[in-house]
Amino acid sequence: MDPILLSFDRQFALIDGRSRELLANIGDDRLFEKPGDRSTAFTPFSCGEYILRSAAMVEKTFGGITTRLWDDPFEWTLPEKLSDKNAVLQYLDEVEQTRVKGFSFFTSDADLTRQMPAPEKLRTIHDILLDAVVTASHFQGRAFAVFQMISGAKLPRL
């Protein structure tokens, strides 16, 4: 794999690994607990919801790249549908399979310069992947912040 593709592949794998590590450190009873202090500036979602939003961004990106369907997986990533750690882990497995399938579409770093409709306007694959890494990492960072707020524990070393 060429160096830029390899770098993107590693970043997405790190996001997946960090989500799994965070899930290992939180109980089912606290997965969808929202912080008690609602006066914070960011939307008070739970740790589980942010993990799901992070994974959904990856799924949406690679679903768009592979099938040209840029559907937001919001409907099937609701806490009501994925109500415990096991269900969230199964979803992460599905997202990882979609991501691996998406990377199989690339043969070299040159592929990253191709443009595709994503979804409203043409964008390079590089820009699409970069946006996905940034957004998924952002949601994951919020999951870690919520974890720290509800548990009072130090963040796990990853």
Backbone as numpy.savetxt, mean C-alpha at the origin, in Angstrom:
# Nx Ny Nz CAx CAy CAz Cx Cy Cz
17.22 -7.86 -13.72 16.36 -6.68 -13.72 17.26 -5.45 -13.72
16.91 -4.46 -14.52 17.68 -3.22 -14.59 17.60 -2.45 -13.27
18.56 -1.54 -13.04 18.67 -0.92 -11.71 17.47 -0.09 -11.25
16.84 0.63 -12.13 15.69 1.45 -11.70 14.50 0.55 -11.40
14.25 -0.43 -12.26 13.18 -1.39 -11.99 13.45 -2.14 -10.69
14.69 -2.53 -10.49 15.06 -3.24 -9.26 14.80 -2.36 -8.04
15.11 -1.09 -8.15 14.87 -0.15 -7.05 13.38 -0.04 -6.74
12.56 0.10 -7.77 11.11 0.14 -7.56 10.62 -1.16 -6.94
11.11 -2.28 -7.46 10.70 -3.59 -6.94 11.02 -3.68 -5.45
12.21 -3.25 -5.07 12.61 -3.28 -3.65 11.72 -2.38 -2.80
11.41 -1.19 -3.32 10.58 -0.27 -2.54 9.20 -0.85 -2.28
8.59 -1.43 -3.29 7.27 -2.04 -3.10 7.36 -3.24 -2.16
8.43 -4.03 -2.27 8.61 -5.17 -1.36 8.80 -4.68 0.08
9.51 -3.57 0.27 9.67 -3.01 1.61 8.34 -2.55 2.19
7.52 -1.92 1.38 6.20 -1.49 1.85 5.41 -2.70 2.31
5.41 -3.75 1.51 4.69 -4.97 1.89 5.26 -5.55 3.19
6.56 -5.64 3.29 7.19 -6.21 4.48 6.91 -5.40 5.74
6.94 -4.08 5.62 6.66 -3.22 6.79 5.21 -3.37 7.22
4.30 -3.48 6.28 2.89 -3.67 6.65 2.71 -4.97 7.41
3.36 -6.02 6.93 3.25 -7.31 7.59 3.87 -7.27 9.00
4.98 -6.58 9.13 5.63 -6.45 10.44 4.74 -5.67 11.41
4.13 -4.63 10.92 3.23 -3.85 11.77 2.04 -4.71 12.21
1.49 -5.47 11.28 0.38 -6.37 11.63 0.79 -7.38 12.69
2.03 -7.82 12.65 2.51 -8.79 13.64 2.58 -8.17 15.04
2.62 -6.84 15.11 2.76 -6.15 16.39 1.46 -5.58 16.94
0.36 -5.84 16.27 -0.91 -5.28 16.73 -1.94 -6.42 16.81
-2.73 -6.39 17.84 -3.75 -7.42 18.01 -5.00 -7.13 17.19
-5.77 -8.18 16.94 -7.03 -8.00 16.22 -7.93 -6.97 16.91
-7.87 -6.96 18.23 -8.74 -6.05 18.99 -8.38 -4.58 18.80
-7.16 -4.29 18.37 -6.72 -2.90 18.20 -6.51 -2.52 16.73
-6.64 -3.49 15.84 -6.35 -3.25 14.43 -7.17 -2.09 13.86
-8.44 -2.03 14.21 -9.29 -0.98 13.67 -9.71 0.04 14.73
-8.94 0.09 15.81 -9.18 1.09 16.85 -8.69 2.45 16.34
-9.52 3.45 16.57 -9.14 4.80 16.15 -8.58 5.55 17.36
-7.65 6.45 17.10 -7.07 7.20 18.20 -8.14 7.95 18.99
-7.96 8.02 20.30 -8.94 8.71 21.15 -8.95 10.20 20.95
-7.81 10.79 20.62 -7.72 12.24 20.44 -8.08 12.59 19.01
-9.30 13.03 18.81 -9.78 13.36 17.46 -9.43 14.78 17.05
-8.69 15.50 17.88 -8.36 16.88 17.55 -7.14 16.99 16.65
-6.57 15.86 16.26 -5.39 15.90 15.40 -5.76 16.40 14.02
-4.77 16.86 13.30 -5.01 17.48 12.00 -5.30 16.47 10.90
-4.87 15.23 11.06 -5.11 14.28 9.98 -6.38 13.47 10.25
-6.92 12.92 9.19 -8.14 12.13 9.29 -7.90 10.95 10.23
-8.72 10.78 11.23 -8.46 9.75 12.24 -8.92 8.35 11.82
-8.20 7.76 10.90 -8.47 6.38 10.54 -7.70 5.48 11.49
-8.00 4.22 11.45 -7.30 3.25 12.29 -6.03 2.78 11.59
-5.20 2.08 12.36 -3.98 1.48 11.83 -4.33 0.53 10.68
-5.34 -0.30 10.89 -5.75 -1.25 9.87 -6.23 -0.57 8.60
-7.00 0.51 8.76 -7.49 1.22 7.57 -6.34 1.82 6.77
-5.34 2.35 7.46 -4.19 2.91 6.73 -3.36 1.83 6.06
-3.22 0.68 6.70 -2.52 -0.43 6.04 -3.26 -0.83 4.77
-4.58 -0.89 4.87 -5.39 -1.25 3.70 -5.30 -0.20 2.61
-5.30 1.07 2.99 -5.17 2.14 1.98 -3.82 2.08 1.28
-2.79 1.77 2.04 -1.45 1.64 1.45 -1.43 0.50 0.43
-1.93 -0.65 0.83 -1.97 -1.80 -0.08 -2.88 -1.54 -1.27
-3.99 -0.86 -1.04 -4.93 -0.57 -2.13 -4.29 0.33 -3.18
-3.42 1.22 -2.77 -2.72 2.08 -3.74 -1.84 1.23 -4.64
-1.18 0.24 -4.08 -0.34 -0.66 -4.87 -1.21 -1.49 -5.81
-2.30 -2.01 -5.27 -3.21 -2.81 -6.11 -3.78 -1.98 -7.26
-4.21 -0.78 -6.97 -4.78 0.09 -8.00 -3.75 0.37 -9.08
-2.52 0.65 -8.68 -1.46 0.97 -9.65 -1.18 -0.20 -10.58
-0.97 -1.37 -10.00 -0.61 -2.51 -10.84 -1.82 -3.08 -11.57
-3.01 -2.92 -11.02 -4.21 -3.25 -11.78 -4.34 -2.36 -13.00
-4.02 -1.08 -12.82 -4.07 -0.13 -13.93 -3.02 -0.44 -14.99
-1.82 -0.76 -14.55 -0.74 -1.06 -15.50 -1.04 -2.34 -16.28
-1.55 -3.36 -15.62 -1.73 -4.65 -16.28 -3.04 -4.78 -17.04
-4.10 -4.13 -16.57 -5.41 -4.31 -17.21 -6.02 -3.01 -17.72
-5.37 -1.90 -17.40 -5.87 -0.55 -17.76 -7.15 -0.20 -17.01
-7.43 -0.94 -15.93 -8.57 -0.61 -15.07 -8.02 0.04 -13.82
-8.33 1.31 -13.64 -7.79 2.09 -12.52 -8.81 2.19 -11.39
-9.50 1.08 -11.15 -10.52 1.07 -10.11 -9.88 1.22 -8.74
-10.51 2.05 -7.92 -10.08 2.19 -6.54 -10.65 1.01 -5.78
-9.80 0.22 -5.13 -10.29 -0.96 -4.42 -10.99 -0.64 -3.11
-11.50 0.56 -2.96 -12.14 0.99 -1.72 -13.23 0.04 -1.27
-14.08 -0.37 -2.20 -15.23 -1.21 -1.84 -14.84 -2.52 -1.17
-13.79 -3.17 -1.67 -13.45 -4.47 -1.11 -12.32 -4.40 -0.09
-11.94 -3.19 0.33 -10.93 -3.05 1.38 -11.51 -2.38 2.62
-12.80 -2.39 2.76 -13.43 -1.81 3.94 -13.18 -2.73 5.15
-13.05 -2.13 6.34 -12.85 -2.96 7.54 -13.97 -3.97 7.75
-15.15 -3.69 7.25 -16.26 -4.65 7.38 -15.98 -5.92 6.58
-15.25 -5.79 5.48 -14.94 -6.94 4.62 -13.66 -7.64 5.10
-12.71 -6.87 5.57 -11.42 -7.40 6.03 -11.30 -7.08 7.51
-11.98 -7.85 8.33 -12.19 -7.47 9.71 -11.15 -7.96 10.71
-10.17 -8.77 10.27 -9.15 -9.22 11.21 -7.80 -9.33 10.50
-6.76 -9.58 11.29 -5.41 -9.61 10.73 -5.26 -10.67 9.65
-5.87 -11.82 9.85 -5.76 -12.89 8.86 -6.33 -12.45 7.51
-7.48 -11.80 7.52 -8.09 -11.32 6.27 -7.21 -10.24 5.63
-6.64 -9.36 6.44 -5.76 -8.31 5.91 -4.52 -8.94 5.31
-3.95 -9.93 5.97 -2.78 -10.62 5.43 -3.10 -11.32 4.11
-4.27 -11.92 4.01 -4.68 -12.54 2.74 -4.79 -11.49 1.64
-5.31 -10.32 1.99 -5.40 -9.23 1.02 -3.99 -8.79 0.61
-3.08 -8.67 1.57 -1.70 -8.30 1.23 -1.08 -9.33 0.30
-1.40 -10.61 0.49 -0.91 -11.65 -0.42 -1.43 -11.42 -1.85
-2.71 -11.08 -1.96 -3.29 -10.81 -3.28 -2.63 -9.60 -3.93
-2.41 -8.56 -3.16 -1.77 -7.35 -3.69 -0.35 -7.67 -4.14
0.37 -8.47 -3.36 1.74 -8.84 -3.73 1.74 -9.65 -5.02
0.79 -10.53 -5.20 0.70 -11.30 -6.45 0.43 -10.37 -7.63
-0.43 -9.39 -7.44 -0.73 -8.42 -8.50 0.51 -7.61 -8.84
1.27 -7.22 -7.81 2.48 -6.43 -8.03 3.52 -7.26 -8.79
3.73 -8.49 -8.40 4.70 -9.35 -9.08 4.29 -9.56 -10.54
3.01 -9.77 -10.76 2.51 -9.91 -12.13 2.78 -8.63 -12.92
2.56 -7.48 -12.29 2.80 -6.20 -12.95 4.26 -6.03 -13.34
5.17 -6.41 -12.45 6.59 -6.28 -12.77 7.01 -7.22 -13.89
6.28 -8.30 -14.08 6.62 -9.22 -15.17 6.36 -8.59 -16.54
5.61 -7.50 -16.58 5.33 -6.80 -17.83 6.53 -5.97 -18.28
7.48 -5.72 -17.38 8.63 -4.87 -17.70 9.83 -5.73 -18.04
10.55 -5.30 -19.08 11.75 -6.03 -19.48 13.03 -5.25 -19.19
12.92 -3.92 -19.16 14.11 -3.10 -18.91 13.68 -1.73 -18.38
14.66 -0.97 -17.93 14.37 0.39 -17.46 13.77 1.26 -18.55
14.03 0.91 -19.79 13.46 1.69 -20.91 11.93 1.65 -20.89
11.37 0.59 -20.36 9.90 0.49 -20.27 9.32 1.61 -19.41
10.10 2.12 -18.49 9.62 3.16 -17.58 9.34 4.49 -18.29
9.87 4.66 -19.48 9.64 5.90 -20.23 8.37 5.86 -21.07
7.80 4.65 -21.20 6.55 4.54 -21.97 5.44 5.29 -21.28
4.55 5.82 -22.08 3.41 6.53 -21.52 2.16 5.68 -21.67
1.27 5.87 -20.70 -0.01 5.17 -20.76 -1.06 6.05 -20.09
-2.33 5.87 -20.45 -3.38 6.62 -19.77 -3.52 6.14 -18.33
-3.41 7.08 -17.38 -3.39 6.67 -15.97 -4.15 7.59 -15.06
-5.40 7.50 -14.89 -6.40 7.06 -15.84 -6.86 8.18 -16.76
-6.73 9.44 -16.32 -7.29 10.53 -17.13 -6.32 11.05 -18.19
-5.02 11.03 -17.89 -4.07 11.62 -18.82 -2.88 10.69 -19.01
-2.12 10.91 -20.04 -0.94 10.11 -20.30 0.15 10.45 -19.29
0.74 9.39 -18.74 1.85 9.55 -17.79 2.86 8.45 -18.08
4.10 8.72 -17.74 5.11 7.67 -17.90 4.91 6.63 -16.79
5.32 5.42 -17.09 5.23 4.35 -16.09 6.09 4.71 -14.88
7.22 5.35 -15.13 8.08 5.80 -14.03 7.29 6.69 -13.08
6.58 7.68 -13.62 5.81 8.60 -12.77 4.68 7.88 -12.03
4.07 6.93 -12.69 2.99 6.16 -12.07 3.53 5.36 -10.88
4.66 4.69 -11.09 5.25 3.88 -10.02 5.76 4.76 -8.88
6.37 5.88 -9.22 6.87 6.78 -8.19 5.72 7.32 -7.33
4.64 7.71 -7.97 3.47 8.19 -7.24 2.92 7.10 -6.33
2.89 5.88 -6.81 2.36 4.76 -6.01 3.24 4.50 -4.79
4.57 4.51 -4.96 5.47 4.30 -3.83 5.29 5.40 -2.79
5.23 6.63 -3.25 5.10 7.76 -2.33 3.77 7.69 -1.57
2.69 7.48 -2.29 1.36 7.45 -1.65 1.21 6.26 -0.71
1.63 5.08 -1.15 1.54 3.89 -0.30 2.40 4.07 0.95
3.58 4.64 0.80 4.45 4.89 1.96 3.83 5.91 2.90
3.18 6.91 2.34 2.52 7.93 3.16 1.42 7.30 4.03
0.56 6.51 3.41 -0.50 5.84 4.18 0.10 4.91 5.22
1.16 4.22 4.85 1.80 3.32 5.80 2.40 4.10 6.98
2.98 5.24 6.70 3.50 6.08 7.76 2.41 6.50 8.73
1.26 6.79 8.19 0.13 7.13 9.06 -0.29 5.93 9.90
-0.22 4.73 9.32 -0.55 3.53 10.09 0.40 3.39 11.27
1.68 3.64 11.04 2.64 3.57 12.13 2.37 4.63 13.19
1.98 5.83 12.76 1.67 6.89 13.72 0.46 6.52 14.57
-0.57 5.97 13.95 -1.76 5.56 14.70 -1.39 4.42 15.65
-0.58 3.47 15.18 -0.13 2.39 16.05 0.52 2.95 17.31
1.38 3.93 17.12 2.07 4.52 18.27 1.10 5.26 19.18
0.11 5.93 18.60 -0.88 6.65 19.42 -1.73 5.71 20.24
-2.18 4.61 19.65 -3.10 3.74 20.38 -2.39 2.79 21.32
-1.12 2.48 21.03 -0.43 1.51 21.87 0.52 2.15 22.86
1.01 3.34 22.52 2.01 3.98 23.36 3.37 3.30 23.25
3.46 2.29 22.42 4.70 1.54 22.27 5.63 2.23 21.27
6.90 1.90 21.39 7.85 2.36 20.38 7.53 1.69 19.06
7.84 2.36 17.99 7.62 1.74 16.68 8.54 0.54 16.51
8.04 -0.51 15.90 8.90 -1.68 15.67 10.06 -1.33 14.76
11.21 -1.94 15.01 12.37 -1.74 14.14 12.15 -2.55 12.88
12.27 -1.87 11.75 12.08 -2.57 10.47 13.29 -2.44 9.60
